[in-house]
Amino acid sequence: MNKSLLVDTHTLLWYDDEPDKLSGAVRKVLRNPNATIFVSPISLYEIAQKVRRRSLPSATHIVNEIHVRLRLYGFTILPVNDHHALRAANLDWEHRDPFDRMIAAQALEEHCVLVTKDIAFAGVSGLKTLW
């Protein structure tokens, strides 16, 4: 398998702390050395915001060690660009969460499969997901 995947925020959190919450298929693909696994800076922002607001204090270690962890996992940051921003703004999708809209736009623009359990993404035309 040689496909590009973009992990949703909860997938990154669970991969780090609660891998049993991931499906067997997701665990397998995220450990595949031939897969290209991307993480959006949007996910890092979302996690850091929740840590700062104390709604996700258990993720403090992830924020503090994110680059070491991503290197250890073999995950790569997928920078946000102008095409992603414009695609997110123009998605024909009623979902208003800006984090989800940016992640969906990145996956679409970069032809990535989005690794997510969130069924809200089913409303995005053309978006391929895996769980």
N, C-alpha and C positions, 0 to 999 in steps of 0.2 A: 504494500500500500504506500503510495506516495502522494498524499493529498495534504492540502493546507487546512488547518483547523484554527478557529478562533474560540478561545474558552470564555464563557460568560463569567461574570463576577462570582456567582455562587459556586461554579465549577472549580474555579481557582481556589476558593476558600476550602471547599471540601477536599480537593486533591491534597491540599496542604495538611489539614487537620482531621478530616473525617472521611477518608477514602471509601469507607463502607457505604456511604451515601451515594456514591457513584455507581452507575450500572456497570455490569461486567464488560459490556461493549466499550463503554467510555474508558474504564481503567485500561483495557487492552490497547485501545488506539492511542491514549496519552502516553503509554509506555513504549510504543512502537518507535524504534530509532529511525525509521524511514519516513515518519510523518513530520511535517513542519507544524509546530504548535505556536500560535501567536497569543499574546496577551495584550489587550488594549490599555493604553494609559488611562482611559476612562474608568476601567475597573479599578486601577490603582487609586485614582482620585476618589471613586465611590467608597472604597474600603477605608482610605485615610480619613475621609469626611465622617464616616460612621464611627471610627475610632475616636476622632476628635470630639464628636458629639456624645461619646460614651454609649452609643447604641450598639456597638460591636467591640467591647473592650478585649474580647478574646483574640482579636486579630492584630493587636499591637505588635506582636513579634513579626508578623508578616510585613507590616509597614516598615519596621526597623531593619529588616533583613531581606527586603524584596529582591534586590539584585543578586544576592548570593543564592537565594532560593530558586530564582528563575534559571540561573546558570546551572544549578544542581539538577533541576528538572529537565533541562534542555529546551526551555521555552524562550521565545524571542518577543521583544516588545514590537508591536505594530504601530508605528507613529501615526498620529491623526493628521490628515491633510485637508486641503480645501475641498477636494472632491467628496471626502467623507462628510464634511460639515454640510455641504450643499445637498448631498443625497439625504442626510438625516432630516434636514429641514423640509425636504420635498417628498418624503415618503408618504404614500397614500395609505396611512395607517392611523387609526384613531388613538392609539396608545400615546400618552403624553409624557411618559418618563423620559427625560433627556438622556439619561445614561443608556437605557435600552435602545433608544432611537440611534444614538451614535454607534453603539456596538453592532446593531443590525446593518447600518449603513456601511460600516467597515467590512463586515462579512460579505455584503453584496458587492461592493466595489472591488474587493480583493479576491473574489471568487473562493471564499473560504466556507467550509461547513461550520456552522455555529454549534458549539457543544454546550447545550443548555437543557435544563429540565422545565424551564419556564414556558408554559403553553401560550403565553401572550404572543410569542414570536410566530406562532402559526398564522397570524394575521398579516404577515409580511409576504407579499407576493414575490416568488422567486427565491426566497431564502431557504437554504437547505440547512436542516438541523440534525443533530445526532443526540440520542440519549439511550 
